[in-house]
Amino acid sequence: MTTTPTAPDAADTAAVRRAISSTPRPPRPGPLSAALTFGWRGMLKVKHVPEQLLDVTVTPVMFLLMFTYLFGGAIAGSTSAYLDYTLPGLLVMSVLFTTVYSGVSLNTDLTKGVVDRFRSLPIWRPAPLLGSLLGDSVRYVIAGTVIIVVGVALGYRPDAGVAGALASLALVVVFSFGLSWVFCVLGLLLRTPNAVMNAGFMGIFPLTFLSNVFVDPATLPGPLQAFVEVNPISVLATACRSLMAGEPDGTAIVVSLVVAAALALVFLPLTTRLYRGR
Amino acid sequence: MTLQAPLAIEATALAKSFGDATAVAGIDLAVPAGVIYGVLGPNGAGKTTTIRMLATLIAPDSGSARVLGHDVVAEADAVRDLVSLTGQLASVDEDLTGCENLVLLGRLLGLRRAAARARADELLEAFGIAAAGGRLVKHYSGGMRRRLDIAASLVVTPSLMFLDEPTTGLDPRSRNQVWEIARALVAEGTTILLCTQYLEEADQLADGIAVIDRGRVIAEGTPGQLKASVGTGALHVRLLDPATRPAAAAVLERAVGTVVPAPDPGRLSAQCADSARAALGVAELARAGIGLADFSLDQPSLDEVFLALTGHAAEDAAAGEPPAPTREEQPS
């Protein structure tokens, strides 16, 4: 047991009575204020549990190094040519992997009962959900930035410079907002945080590999190629490549945004409904 | 308990099932304002589910409940404005510090940043966790965590507080502190609904008790009434002169109740449910000139009450069923 001997490890009944007799009830906070407070909570968690962030940034960096140096020459003729091709895709992968953790942390909250306290407060119902996604967006930005910085360190130079990198990052983060609701639904349906993690990666992992993140779909057999081309992750990776290259592919960008909006439109109401019912 | 006082909780035929399992089979409660009201029952009796319905966390399948005059379903937000919940599992965020937990709740309750911070410091100080305020809650001891959990429920003083198994797993010293805090709260005008499986806890704290078993209220009353309803209390006397025993037995038989001779020739016991009759018996003995070395009145313990009401002991039931903490009562 960790108790500090210097402090009185006991409640002071008189002080407790003073404390509870002295509070007028403040007005309820607005929806935005409540959501921002939950966003603050998410950021505190990033601060106190940085391991979570490590998990999601180390894997993509590992992939970046492995694919570039191991397969780069074989796939694209040279490691630098392959880095040019794959980095925007790895940015997509890195941030999308992070979205699984939105569901994991939601499920963790539920298993620990802290959500019961939030739900017994007179606050706007979706505030905890929206707020934790605001906090998660900090994680998305960090995960994306790590990949770009490591890429630049390895010699990656986007034609559109910093603006291109920022635009790609922004697009990926917006897409992640939509996708994260899918994992929130998983987080509400499954029993343990581990189950959410496994199910989440079971979905996102093959989807990421069966896309144009690592290889040019032109080299793939027909049916697989057809799938890869309609895979939204391919579209998003294409959009990011075009932004990095300074030649924005309007169709890919719009399709990415539409997919994100559609995911949010379906899974956000489902999330709030499931959350209410728990 | 004043029956005229406005009711803090009024539940009628409240019921909830999870799949095939009936957690609460129709509970009626009438809890007056300003008291500690105990809901006593073994694990799995439906206590937590009842609290979760009253605290607007889950909707009842049938029946209705009003908390401080507001319907728990139709006016859930009005109820949430007035109550706070201290869960069986300490519902604070383990990955934050104690101080951050309180500031977070202060902000969510509408305090401005500086006010929330000041309130957090005040509560940490009052609850004896000021020195640990900057440490992550996952490193707290059980007693500290429970105190923080209660402090978290008091960031804004609630009119009604749900205390669900507040001392489960605590050492006696921490348990006594939690009891003191509960008494202080009631002294300041908060109503407390206390769910407990500890008979002693209900006896110590509660002004009124509802005993529940298998999702139903099986008895209700003050701790004294519940004991009296079992009616096996007894007046014990020790005589100065064993020779006066036959005379004393006759007096007690007339004034108190059935006399049970004790093995000790200087002692006598008479079955007696209430203290007024016992006092009368002692007075009658004095009038008859029979001297007493001492006398005592004992009442049946709540354990005996539970056994008499349910046909099984509280502890047996608790041991025989798997524990049903908050989350596990829920379908996932």
Interface residues (C-beta under 8 A of the other chain):
Chain A: M1 T2 T3 T4 T6 A7 P8 D9 A10 A11 D12 T13 A15 V16 R17 R18 A19 I20 S21 T23 R25 P26 P27 R28 P29 S33 A34 T37 W40 R41 L44 K45 H48 V49 L110 T111 K112 G113 V114 D116 R117 F118 R119 S120 L121 P122 I123 L189 L190 R191 R278
Chain B: R52 A55 T56 L57 D77 R80 D81 V83 S84 L85 G87 Q88 L89 A90 S91 V92 D93 E94 D95 L96 T97 E100 L104 L105 R107 L108 L109 G110 L111 R112 A115 R119 E122 L123 E125 A126 F127 G128 I129 A130 A131 A132 R135 L136 H139 Y140 S141 G142 G143 M144 R147 A152 L154 V155 V156 T157 Q177 E180 I181 A184 L185 A187 E188 T190 T326 R327 Q330 S332
